[in-house]
Amino acid sequence: MRLSTARLVNTRIRLAQLQFPAGQVHVPRTRSIFVHLDNLLHFAKVDREGRVDGYVAAYLPDEVVLLLLRGGELATAVSIGEAGREVLPIATALADIRREVERGELVFCDAPVKQLAWMYASCAAPAEPRLLDSERPQQVFPALNEEKFTGVLELISDGCVNYFRFKEGGFLDGFFWDKDDDTPVRSHVETLFAPTDAGERPEIAAAVFPDAAELPIQAPPELVQTYRELFWAIVAAADAEASGEAMKHAVRLRDLTGKVHTPLEAIGLPLDRDATPIVTTPEALNVALSDWALPFLEQVEIVAPGVAPAVLESATRDHRFVLQKAGFYDRLPWTVHW
């Protein structure tokens, strides 16, 4: 298969060359058509050995999509492409990979959560290019020390990605591609700039971004769909109680509240339309639904006093345990008896 010629923005490094630090390699780089992606992502549900922190790197013609996993569960997704880097909705990331199943390649590796957080931050920030003197690698650390740099330096040599964390110019720790445990970090940096046996210098790219301690957990598409169903179930139950008066209030408040809670644009989308992929958190979904439901049910009670608890009981019964765990009912003034 011919490798993509797409390049990392403002560099000569091909996206297909990118290799990220890894612990155990569960699936070496393999054509996507030979890997069952759903089975790979659901491995944690059937085997304890699959409950790992790590990533799936998908090499597509125009981008590298990174699926970041926490405890074997898909936490979030990011993309590195010719136009730049970004955080992707999980649904979009999976669709991109499946669309290029015949031309893409996949690799599945372990990696510490801290590294995953940095991989995420490099795309969420996103990373800002940093100029380095490729002929004086020994000056990389002193230069950062002199300016009291705080954050993470991403250093890529011929596609091999390395991460170095600094605080006020002092090196703290990092994650490195193919570094021996006995090799000092500064010596490893110099090897990244070293010419090949043929005398060719490697292609170097450097960027910096803020340190990130945690890996954000994105709401999966299934949870977004659940909240869509809850939104319209509440509307339908209220409309039945309020003699057809609820629908207009629901849509008006959706549009009004959606200016503050952007997930409402997705969860308030009619069920006969295709879902809108969004980047959000489970907490944000819960807050958006409850902050819409409160004024909506208050207006319904003007027409049909005292019906809010009955509406909530009827509309949310099937998902009450999810909502109870999220604290949905605690954000509303009514008590629902099951």
C-alpha positions as CSV (number, residue, x, y, z in Angstrom):
1,M,0.0,0.0,0.0
2,R,1.3,3.4,-0.9
3,L,1.9,5.6,2.1
4,S,0.3,9.0,2.3
5,T,2.3,12.1,1.3
6,A,0.4,14.3,3.8
7,R,2.8,16.3,6.0
8,L,2.8,17.7,9.5
9,V,2.0,21.4,9.2
10,N,5.0,23.6,8.4
11,T,7.4,20.6,8.3
12,R,8.7,18.0,5.8
13,I,7.7,15.2,8.2
14,R,5.1,12.9,6.7
15,L,2.1,12.1,8.9
16,A,2.6,8.4,8.0
17,Q,6.1,8.6,9.7
18,L,4.7,9.6,13.1
19,Q,5.5,7.1,15.9
20,F,4.5,7.8,19.5
21,P,6.1,6.5,22.7
22,A,4.6,3.2,23.8
23,G,4.8,0.5,26.4
24,Q,3.5,-2.9,25.3
25,V,2.4,-3.0,21.7
26,H,-0.8,-5.0,21.5
27,V,-1.4,-4.7,17.7
28,P,1.6,-3.7,15.6
29,R,1.0,-1.4,12.7
30,T,-1.4,-3.3,10.5
31,R,-3.7,-2.4,7.6
32,S,-7.1,-1.4,9.0
33,I,-8.9,-3.9,6.8
34,F,-7.3,-6.8,8.8
35,V,-8.3,-5.3,12.2
36,H,-11.8,-5.5,13.6
37,L,-12.0,-2.0,15.2
38,D,-15.1,-2.7,17.3
39,N,-13.6,-5.9,18.7
40,L,-10.4,-4.0,19.6
41,L,-12.3,-1.2,21.4
42,H,-14.5,-3.6,23.3
43,F,-11.7,-5.9,24.3
44,A,-11.9,-4.5,27.9
45,K,-15.4,-5.7,28.2
46,V,-14.5,-9.3,27.7
47,D,-10.9,-9.6,29.1
48,R,-9.1,-8.0,32.0
49,E,-5.9,-7.8,30.0
50,G,-7.7,-5.3,27.7
51,R,-8.3,-2.8,30.5
52,V,-5.3,-0.8,29.8
53,D,-4.4,2.9,29.4
54,G,-3.2,3.4,25.9
55,Y,-4.0,4.6,22.4
56,V,-5.0,3.5,18.9
57,A,-3.2,5.4,16.2
58,A,-5.0,5.3,12.9
59,Y,-2.9,6.4,9.9
60,L,-5.3,7.8,7.3
61,P,-4.6,9.4,3.9
62,D,-4.9,13.0,5.2
63,E,-4.6,12.7,9.0
64,V,-3.5,10.6,12.0
65,V,-6.4,10.0,14.3
66,L,-5.6,9.1,17.9
67,L,-8.1,7.2,20.0
68,L,-7.1,7.6,23.6
69,L,-8.2,4.9,26.0
70,R,-8.4,5.0,29.8
71,G,-8.8,1.6,31.5
72,G,-9.6,0.1,28.2
73,E,-12.5,2.5,27.6
74,L,-12.4,5.0,24.7
75,A,-12.0,8.4,26.5
76,T,-11.6,10.9,23.7
77,A,-10.1,11.4,20.3
78,V,-7.8,13.9,18.5
79,S,-6.5,14.4,15.0
80,I,-3.2,15.5,13.5
81,G,-3.5,16.7,9.9
82,E,-2.0,18.9,7.3
83,A,-4.1,21.8,8.4
84,G,-3.3,21.4,12.1
85,R,-4.5,19.6,15.1
86,E,-7.9,19.3,16.8
87,V,-10.0,17.4,19.3
88,L,-12.5,15.2,17.4
89,P,-16.0,14.0,18.5
90,I,-15.6,10.3,19.1
91,A,-18.3,9.6,16.5
92,T,-16.4,11.6,13.9
93,A,-13.1,9.9,14.7
94,L,-14.6,6.4,14.3
95,A,-16.4,7.4,11.1
96,D,-13.1,8.7,9.6
97,I,-11.3,5.5,10.4
98,R,-14.1,3.3,9.1
99,R,-14.4,5.3,5.9
100,E,-10.7,4.7,5.1
101,V,-10.7,1.0,6.2
102,E,-9.0,0.0,2.9
103,R,-6.3,2.6,2.9
104,G,-5.7,3.1,6.6
105,E,-3.4,1.5,9.1
106,L,-3.8,0.9,12.9
107,V,-1.5,0.4,15.8
108,F,-2.6,-0.3,19.4
109,C,-0.2,0.4,22.3
110,D,-0.1,0.8,26.1
111,A,0.9,4.3,27.4
112,P,0.7,6.0,30.8
113,V,-2.2,8.4,31.4
114,K,0.2,11.3,31.8
115,Q,1.4,10.7,28.2
116,L,-2.1,10.4,26.9
117,A,-3.0,13.7,28.6
118,W,0.0,15.3,26.8
119,M,-1.0,13.8,23.5
120,Y,-4.5,15.3,24.0
121,A,-3.1,18.7,25.1
122,S,-0.9,18.9,22.1
123,C,-4.0,18.9,19.9
124,A,-6.4,20.8,22.2
125,A,-4.0,23.7,22.9
126,P,-2.8,23.2,20.1
127,A,1.0,22.9,20.1
128,E,2.9,26.0,19.0
129,P,5.9,25.5,16.7
130,R,9.3,26.1,18.3
131,L,12.5,26.9,16.4
132,L,15.5,24.9,17.4
133,D,19.1,25.0,16.2
134,S,19.4,21.5,14.6
135,E,23.2,21.8,14.6
136,R,23.5,22.6,18.3
137,P,21.3,20.0,20.1
138,Q,23.3,20.5,23.3
139,Q,21.7,24.0,23.6
140,V,18.1,22.8,23.7
141,F,17.9,22.4,27.5
142,P,20.0,25.5,28.4
143,A,17.9,27.6,26.1
144,L,14.7,26.5,27.8
145,N,16.3,26.9,31.2
146,E,17.3,30.5,30.4
147,E,13.8,31.5,29.5
148,K,12.3,29.7,32.5
149,F,10.0,27.7,30.3
150,T,7.1,25.8,31.9
151,G,5.2,23.3,29.8
152,V,5.8,20.4,27.5
153,L,8.3,20.3,24.6
154,E,7.3,17.9,21.8
155,L,10.4,17.0,19.8
156,I,9.9,14.9,16.6
157,S,12.9,13.4,14.8
158,D,12.1,11.7,11.5
159,G,8.6,11.1,12.8
160,C,9.6,9.7,16.2
161,V,7.8,11.7,18.8
162,N,9.3,12.6,22.2
163,Y,7.8,14.6,25.1
164,F,9.8,16.6,27.7
165,R,8.2,18.4,30.6
166,F,9.7,21.5,32.2
167,K,8.9,23.7,35.1
168,E,10.5,27.2,35.2
169,G,13.3,25.9,32.9
170,G,14.1,22.8,34.9
171,F,13.5,19.4,33.2
172,L,11.1,17.2,35.2
173,D,10.3,14.1,33.2
174,G,9.1,12.9,29.8
175,F,8.2,10.1,27.4
176,F,10.6,9.1,24.7
177,W,10.7,7.1,21.5
178,D,13.2,4.2,21.7
179,K,15.3,5.5,24.6
180,D,17.3,3.0,26.7
181,D,16.8,3.2,30.4
182,D,20.5,3.7,30.9
183,T,20.8,6.6,28.4
184,P,20.7,10.1,30.0
185,V,17.9,12.3,28.7
186,R,20.3,15.0,27.4
187,S,22.3,12.3,25.5
188,H,19.0,11.0,24.0
189,V,18.2,14.5,22.8
190,E,21.5,14.6,21.0
191,T,20.8,11.3,19.3
192,L,17.6,12.7,17.9
193,F,19.7,15.3,15.9
194,A,22.5,12.9,14.9
195,P,23.0,12.3,11.2
196,T,22.5,8.8,9.7
197,D,25.3,6.5,8.6
198,A,24.9,8.1,5.2
199,G,25.4,11.5,6.6
200,E,21.8,12.7,6.2
201,R,20.4,14.8,9.0
202,P,16.9,13.9,10.3
203,E,13.9,16.0,9.8
204,I,13.3,17.8,13.1
205,A,10.1,19.5,14.3
206,A,9.5,21.0,17.7
207,A,6.5,22.4,19.4
208,V,5.4,23.5,22.9
209,F,2.1,23.3,24.8
210,P,0.8,23.7,28.4
211,D,1.2,20.8,30.8
212,A,-1.9,18.7,31.4
213,A,-2.3,16.5,34.4
214,E,-5.6,14.8,33.4
215,L,-7.1,13.2,30.3
216,P,-10.6,14.7,29.7
217,I,-13.3,12.1,29.3
218,Q,-15.6,12.8,26.3
219,A,-19.2,11.7,26.4
220,P,-19.6,8.7,24.0
221,P,-22.0,8.8,21.1
222,E,-24.3,6.3,22.9
223,L,-24.7,8.7,25.9
224,V,-25.4,11.7,23.7
225,Q,-28.1,9.6,22.0
226,T,-29.6,8.7,25.4
227,Y,-29.8,12.3,26.4
228,R,-31.5,13.1,23.0
229,E,-34.1,10.4,23.8
230,L,-34.6,11.8,27.3
231,F,-35.1,15.4,25.9
232,W,-37.9,14.4,23.6
233,A,-39.4,11.9,26.1
234,I,-39.8,14.8,28.6
235,V,-41.3,17.0,25.8
236,A,-43.8,14.2,24.8
237,A,-44.8,13.5,28.4
238,A,-45.3,17.2,29.1
239,D,-47.2,17.8,25.9
240,A,-49.6,15.0,26.9
241,E,-50.2,16.6,30.3
242,A,-50.5,20.2,29.0
243,S,-52.9,19.6,26.1
244,G,-50.4,20.2,23.3
245,E,-49.0,23.4,24.8
246,A,-45.5,22.1,25.7
247,M,-43.9,21.7,22.3
248,K,-43.5,25.4,21.5
249,H,-42.1,26.1,25.0
250,A,-39.6,23.2,24.6
251,V,-38.2,24.5,21.3
252,R,-38.0,28.1,22.4
253,L,-36.2,27.2,25.7
254,R,-33.9,24.8,23.8
255,D,-32.8,27.6,21.6
256,L,-32.5,30.1,24.4
257,T,-30.7,27.8,26.9
258,G,-28.5,26.4,24.0
259,K,-26.7,29.8,23.9
260,V,-25.2,28.9,27.3
261,H,-25.2,25.1,27.1
262,T,-24.0,24.1,23.6
263,P,-24.8,20.4,24.1
264,L,-28.5,21.3,23.8
265,E,-27.9,21.9,20.1
266,A,-27.2,18.2,19.8
267,I,-29.5,16.6,22.4
268,G,-32.4,18.8,21.3
269,L,-32.1,17.8,17.7
270,P,-35.3,15.9,16.5
271,L,-34.9,12.2,16.6
272,D,-35.8,11.8,12.9
273,R,-32.5,13.6,12.0
274,D,-29.0,12.3,12.0
275,A,-27.1,12.9,15.2
276,T,-24.7,15.8,15.4
277,P,-21.2,14.7,16.5
278,I,-20.1,16.9,19.4
279,V,-17.2,17.2,21.8
280,T,-18.7,17.4,25.3
281,T,-18.5,15.6,28.7
282,P,-21.1,13.5,30.5
283,E,-21.3,16.3,33.2
284,A,-22.0,18.9,30.5
285,L,-24.8,16.8,29.1
286,N,-26.4,16.4,32.5
287,V,-26.2,20.1,33.3
288,A,-27.6,21.1,29.9
289,L,-30.6,18.8,30.2
290,S,-31.4,19.8,33.7
291,D,-31.0,23.6,33.1
292,W,-33.4,23.3,30.2
293,A,-35.8,21.0,32.0
294,L,-36.2,23.3,35.0
295,P,-37.7,26.4,33.2
296,F,-39.5,24.1,30.8
297,L,-41.4,22.2,33.4
298,E,-42.1,25.4,35.4
299,Q,-43.8,26.8,32.3
300,V,-45.7,23.5,31.9
301,E,-47.0,23.7,35.4
302,I,-48.5,27.1,34.7
303,V,-50.9,25.3,32.4
304,A,-51.1,22.0,34.4
305,P,-50.2,22.7,38.0
306,G,-48.3,19.9,39.8
307,V,-47.6,17.7,36.8
308,A,-43.7,18.1,36.8
309,P,-43.0,15.0,39.0
310,A,-45.4,12.8,36.9
311,V,-43.7,14.0,33.7
312,L,-40.3,13.2,35.0
313,E,-41.4,9.8,36.3
314,S,-43.0,8.9,33.0
315,A,-40.2,10.3,30.7
316,T,-37.1,9.2,32.6
317,R,-38.1,5.9,34.2
318,D,-36.0,3.7,31.8
319,H,-32.9,5.8,32.4
320,R,-33.4,6.8,36.0
321,F,-30.3,5.0,37.3
322,V,-28.1,6.9,34.8
323,L,-29.7,10.2,35.8
324,Q,-29.5,9.5,39.5
325,K,-25.8,8.7,39.2
326,A,-25.3,12.0,37.3
327,G,-27.2,14.0,39.9
328,F,-29.9,15.1,37.4
329,Y,-32.8,14.9,39.9
330,D,-30.8,16.8,42.5
331,R,-30.7,19.8,40.2
332,L,-34.5,20.0,40.1
333,P,-36.9,21.1,42.8
334,W,-39.3,18.2,42.4
335,T,-39.2,14.8,44.1
336,V,-39.9,11.8,41.9
337,H,-41.1,8.6,43.7
338,W,-40.3,5.3,42.0
